[in-house]
Amino acid sequence: MRISEATEADSNEIARLLGEIEAYYGGPDTAPPADEVRAALFGDRPAATVLLARDDDQVLGMASYTFLWPAAGADTSIYLKELFVRASARRRGVAGALMDAVAEAGRTAGCSRLEWTADTDNPPALAFYEARGAKENPGKVAYRQAL
């Protein structure tokens, strides 16, 4: 297995993964248009970076991250937005390898911490993060507002 940063040529595969993520959370397994993925990730203002886990030509999973500022003082943090492993590749170390790669990207960028959220109704994810030694941050509440 290897982890590498996605390129524009991966837009179709990332779109398919996004459809699978939507289905995982109970929505339709409908991939967004690859042009939207391409614009979001490889346009003039990239919204995130995507790492792909591959076994030869097969994509096993992905992690997307961005940077947040300020973190503590004037520090920067790396924010994991999505971590997803295809069902056929789960329990093979893919999620851990992707998390390690995101953490390394943060260290390389000089970030002071790695942050993320997890859905409370996703026990496998919560158990995975706890097994890695992550602690819930009870001092934060997540908000969302439509624009």
Backbone as numpy.savetxt, mean C-alpha at the origin, in Angstrom:
# Nx Ny Nz CAx CAy CAz Cx Cy Cz
10.85 -14.40 -5.13 10.00 -13.22 -5.13 10.89 -11.98 -5.13
10.48 -10.99 -5.89 11.19 -9.71 -5.87 10.19 -8.57 -5.73
10.63 -7.51 -5.09 9.81 -6.30 -4.91 10.46 -5.21 -5.75
9.66 -4.53 -6.55 10.18 -3.43 -7.35 9.14 -2.33 -7.47
9.62 -1.14 -7.75 8.72 0.00 -7.94 7.99 -0.17 -9.27
6.69 0.06 -9.24 5.89 -0.05 -10.45 6.29 1.03 -11.46
6.11 0.69 -12.72 6.35 1.65 -13.79 5.03 1.88 -14.53
5.05 2.82 -15.42 3.86 3.13 -16.21 3.34 1.89 -16.95
4.25 1.01 -17.34 3.85 -0.21 -18.04 3.02 -1.15 -17.15
3.05 -0.93 -15.83 2.28 -1.75 -14.89 0.87 -1.22 -14.64
0.46 -0.17 -15.31 -0.83 0.47 -15.03 -2.00 -0.48 -15.14
-2.02 -1.32 -16.16 -3.14 -2.27 -16.32 -3.19 -3.26 -15.16
-2.04 -3.77 -14.76 -1.99 -4.73 -13.66 -2.40 -4.07 -12.34
-1.98 -2.85 -12.12 -2.37 -2.13 -10.91 -3.88 -1.91 -10.91
-4.44 -1.58 -12.07 -5.90 -1.41 -12.17 -6.61 -2.71 -11.79
-6.11 -3.85 -12.27 -6.72 -5.14 -11.91 -6.62 -5.39 -10.41
-5.48 -5.07 -9.82 -5.32 -5.22 -8.37 -6.31 -4.35 -7.61
-6.53 -3.14 -8.09 -7.49 -2.25 -7.42 -8.90 -2.83 -7.46
-9.26 -3.47 -8.55 -10.55 -4.15 -8.62 -10.63 -5.28 -7.61
-9.55 -6.05 -7.46 -9.52 -7.13 -6.48 -9.60 -6.60 -5.05
-8.95 -5.47 -4.81 -9.02 -4.85 -3.48 -10.46 -4.45 -3.17
-11.12 -3.85 -4.15 -12.52 -3.44 -3.97 -13.38 -4.67 -3.64
-13.16 -5.76 -4.34 -13.91 -6.99 -4.08 -13.61 -7.55 -2.69
-12.36 -7.45 -2.26 -11.98 -7.93 -0.93 -12.79 -7.23 0.15
-13.07 -5.96 -0.07 -13.83 -5.18 0.91 -15.34 -5.20 0.64
-15.79 -6.10 -0.23 -17.22 -6.28 -0.42 -17.83 -5.57 -1.61
-17.04 -4.86 -2.37 -17.55 -4.17 -3.55 -17.43 -5.04 -4.79
-17.71 -4.47 -5.95 -17.58 -5.25 -7.19 -16.12 -5.37 -7.61
-15.76 -6.49 -8.19 -14.41 -6.70 -8.71 -14.32 -6.03 -10.07
-14.31 -4.72 -10.06 -14.28 -3.93 -11.28 -13.03 -3.06 -11.27
-12.16 -3.29 -12.20 -10.93 -2.51 -12.29 -11.24 -1.11 -12.82
-10.63 -0.10 -12.22 -10.80 1.24 -12.79 -10.05 1.32 -14.12
-10.35 2.31 -14.92 -9.63 2.46 -16.19 -8.13 2.63 -15.94
-7.34 1.92 -16.71 -5.88 2.00 -16.57 -5.38 3.43 -16.79
-6.08 4.21 -17.61 -5.67 5.61 -17.84 -5.75 6.42 -16.55
-6.74 6.12 -15.69 -6.84 6.81 -14.40 -5.67 6.44 -13.50
-5.31 5.17 -13.50 -4.15 4.72 -12.72 -2.89 5.40 -13.24
-2.72 5.39 -14.53 -1.55 6.00 -15.16 -1.44 7.48 -14.80
-2.55 8.20 -14.87 -2.54 9.63 -14.54 -2.23 9.86 -13.07
-2.80 9.04 -12.20 -2.59 9.22 -10.75 -1.16 8.92 -10.33
-0.56 7.90 -10.94 0.76 7.47 -10.49 1.92 8.00 -11.31
1.67 8.29 -12.58 2.78 8.64 -13.46 2.58 9.96 -14.19
1.61 10.75 -13.74 1.35 12.04 -14.35 2.26 13.12 -13.78
1.87 14.37 -13.98 2.68 15.51 -13.55 2.84 15.59 -12.04
1.81 15.17 -11.29 1.85 15.19 -9.82 1.51 13.80 -9.29
2.48 12.89 -9.27 2.18 11.54 -8.80 1.59 11.55 -7.39
0.47 10.85 -7.21 -0.22 10.81 -5.93 0.40 9.82 -4.96
1.12 8.83 -5.48 1.69 7.78 -4.64 2.75 7.04 -5.42
3.45 6.19 -4.69 4.38 5.24 -5.28 3.83 3.85 -5.01
3.91 2.97 -5.98 3.43 1.60 -5.82 4.62 0.65 -5.94
4.68 -0.27 -5.00 5.64 -1.37 -5.06 4.86 -2.62 -5.42
5.43 -3.44 -6.30 4.81 -4.69 -6.70 5.69 -5.86 -6.27
5.05 -6.88 -5.73 5.74 -8.14 -5.41 5.48 -9.08 -6.58
6.55 -9.65 -7.11 6.42 -10.52 -8.28 7.14 -11.84 -8.05
6.59 -12.86 -8.65 7.23 -14.15 -8.76 7.31 -14.41 -10.25
8.49 -14.24 -10.81 8.68 -14.22 -12.26 7.78 -13.12 -12.84
6.87 -13.48 -13.74 6.00 -12.47 -14.36 4.69 -12.29 -13.62
4.44 -13.10 -12.61 3.17 -13.04 -11.88 3.25 -12.01 -10.75
2.29 -11.08 -10.73 2.21 -10.09 -9.65 1.44 -10.72 -8.50
2.09 -10.74 -7.32 1.52 -11.37 -6.14 0.77 -10.38 -5.26
1.22 -9.13 -5.27 0.60 -8.13 -4.41 1.23 -6.77 -4.62
0.71 -5.80 -3.85 1.20 -4.43 -3.99 1.14 -3.69 -2.66
1.93 -2.66 -2.58 1.86 -1.68 -1.49 1.94 -0.31 -2.13
1.13 0.62 -1.67 1.23 1.99 -2.15 1.53 2.89 -0.96
2.38 3.86 -1.21 2.76 4.78 -0.14 2.95 6.19 -0.67
2.92 7.11 0.27 3.20 8.51 -0.01 3.92 9.07 1.20
4.31 10.31 1.13 5.00 10.95 2.24 4.11 11.99 2.88
4.21 12.13 4.19 3.45 13.12 4.95 4.41 14.07 5.65
4.04 15.32 5.65 4.83 16.32 6.34 3.89 17.34 6.94
4.10 17.77 8.14 5.14 17.35 9.07 4.72 16.10 9.84
5.71 15.36 10.31 5.44 14.19 11.14 5.63 14.61 12.60
6.84 14.61 13.06 7.16 15.12 14.40 8.09 16.31 14.17
7.70 17.49 14.60 8.49 18.68 14.29 8.46 18.89 12.79
9.63 18.95 12.18 9.72 19.12 10.73 10.09 17.81 10.03
9.98 16.69 10.76 10.27 15.39 10.16 9.20 15.01 9.13
9.55 14.05 8.31 8.64 13.48 7.32 8.35 12.04 7.70
7.13 11.59 7.46 6.82 10.18 7.66 6.42 9.58 6.32
6.54 8.27 6.24 6.07 7.55 5.06 4.74 6.93 5.46
3.74 7.06 4.59 2.39 6.61 4.90 2.01 5.48 3.95
1.77 4.31 4.52 1.30 3.16 3.76 -0.19 3.30 3.56
-0.61 3.48 2.33 -2.04 3.64 2.04 -2.72 2.31 1.77
-2.04 1.43 1.07 -2.66 0.15 0.72 -1.62 -0.95 0.74
-1.99 -2.06 1.32 -1.19 -3.28 1.30 -2.15 -4.40 0.92
-1.86 -5.07 -0.18 -2.77 -6.11 -0.65 -1.97 -7.24 -1.27
-2.34 -8.47 -0.91 -1.73 -9.67 -1.48 -2.86 -10.52 -2.06
-2.68 -10.94 -3.26 -3.69 -11.79 -3.90 -3.88 -13.07 -3.09
-5.11 -13.58 -3.09 -5.46 -14.75 -2.28 -4.51 -15.92 -2.52
-4.13 -16.14 -3.75 -3.25 -17.28 -4.09 -1.85 -17.15 -3.52
-1.47 -15.94 -3.08 -0.11 -15.71 -2.59 -0.05 -15.44 -1.08
-1.18 -15.48 -0.41 -1.20 -15.19 1.03 -0.51 -16.28 1.82
0.03 -15.88 2.96 0.73 -16.78 3.88 2.05 -17.29 3.29
2.64 -16.49 2.39 3.92 -16.87 1.77 4.99 -15.81 2.03
4.72 -14.86 2.92 5.70 -13.84 3.24 5.65 -12.61 2.36
4.68 -12.54 1.47 4.60 -11.42 0.52 4.29 -10.12 1.25
3.31 -10.12 2.14 2.94 -8.90 2.86 4.11 -8.39 3.70
4.80 -9.29 4.36 5.96 -8.88 5.15 7.06 -8.28 4.30
7.31 -8.87 3.14 8.33 -8.34 2.23 7.93 -6.95 1.72
6.65 -6.76 1.42 6.19 -5.44 0.97 6.32 -4.42 2.11
5.93 -4.80 3.33 6.06 -3.88 4.47 7.53 -3.51 4.68
8.42 -4.50 4.59 9.85 -4.23 4.76 10.35 -3.27 3.68
9.86 -3.43 2.46 10.28 -2.56 1.35 9.77 -1.13 1.56
8.56 -0.98 2.07 8.04 0.37 2.36 8.87 1.00 3.47
9.17 0.24 4.51 9.99 0.77 5.61 11.36 1.20 5.10
11.95 0.41 4.23 13.26 0.75 3.67 13.16 2.02 2.82
12.09 2.17 2.05 11.90 3.40 1.27 11.83 4.60 2.21
11.17 4.43 3.34 11.09 5.51 4.32 12.45 5.84 4.92
13.21 4.82 5.28 14.56 5.06 5.82 15.43 5.78 4.78
15.36 5.31 3.54 16.15 5.91 2.46 15.78 7.38 2.27
14.50 7.71 2.43 14.03 9.09 2.26 14.25 9.94 3.52
14.77 9.33 4.58 15.02 10.09 5.81 13.80 10.28 6.69
12.79 9.44 6.52 11.57 9.56 7.32 11.83 9.12 8.76
11.06 9.69 9.66 11.20 9.35 11.07 10.28 8.21 11.49
9.26 7.92 10.69 8.34 6.84 11.06 7.51 6.40 9.87
6.95 5.19 10.04 6.02 4.59 9.08 4.65 4.60 9.74
3.66 5.09 9.01 2.30 5.17 9.56 1.32 4.53 8.59
0.20 4.03 9.14 -0.88 3.49 8.32 -2.12 3.32 9.17
-3.22 3.06 8.51 -4.46 2.73 9.21 -4.88 1.34 8.76
-5.75 0.73 9.53 -6.30 -0.57 9.17 -7.77 -0.59 9.56
-8.56 -1.25 8.74 -9.99 -1.36 9.04 -10.20 -2.28 10.24
-11.05 -1.85 11.15 -11.31 -2.66 12.34 -12.02 -3.96 12.02
-12.67 -4.03 10.86 -13.35 -5.26 10.47 -12.50 -6.14 9.55
-11.18 -6.02 9.67 -10.25 -6.84 8.90 -9.29 -7.55 9.88
-9.81 -8.55 10.63 -8.97 -9.23 11.62 -7.66 -9.80 11.08
-7.62 -10.36 9.85 -6.33 -10.86 9.37 -5.27 -9.75 9.28
-5.66 -8.58 8.83 -4.71 -7.47 8.74 -4.26 -7.03 10.13
-5.20 -6.91 11.05 -4.86 -6.49 12.41 -3.90 -7.49 13.05
-4.16 -8.78 12.88 -3.27 -9.80 13.44 -1.88 -9.74 12.80
-1.84 -9.50 11.50 -0.56 -9.39 10.79 0.26 -8.24 11.35
-0.35 -7.07 11.51 0.38 -5.91 12.02 0.83 -6.13 13.46
-0.02 -6.71 14.28 0.36 -6.99 15.67 1.52 -7.98 15.72
1.51 -9.00 14.86 2.58 -9.98 14.82 3.91 -9.34 14.42
3.85 -8.25 13.69 5.07 -7.52 13.31 5.53 -6.56 14.40
4.78 -6.49 15.50 5.17 -5.63 16.61 4.57 -4.24 16.56
3.67 -3.97 15.62 3.03 -2.66 15.53 2.02 -2.52 16.66
1.90 -1.31 17.16 0.94 -1.02 18.22 -0.10 -0.05 17.71
-1.34 -0.28 18.11 -2.43 0.64 17.77 -2.15 1.99 18.40
-2.48 3.06 17.69 -2.30 4.41 18.20 -3.65 4.90 18.72
-3.92 4.71 20.01 -5.24 5.08 20.53 -5.47 6.59 20.59
-4.44 7.38 20.38 -4.59 8.82 20.45 -5.07 9.46 19.16
-5.37 8.66 18.15 -5.79 9.20 16.85 -7.17 8.69 16.47
-7.91 9.53 15.80 -9.20 9.17 15.22 -9.11 9.50 13.74
-9.53 8.58 12.90 -9.48 8.82 11.46 -10.78 9.49 11.01
-10.66 10.50 10.17 -11.81 11.21 9.61 -11.77 11.13 8.12
-12.93 11.30 7.50 -13.02 11.33 6.04 -14.13 12.30 5.67
-13.87 13.11 4.66 -14.86 14.08 4.17 -14.82 14.07 2.66
-15.96 13.95 2.05 -16.03 13.99 0.59 -15.72 15.39 0.09
-15.08 15.46 -1.05 -14.76 16.76 -1.68 -15.57 16.96 -2.94
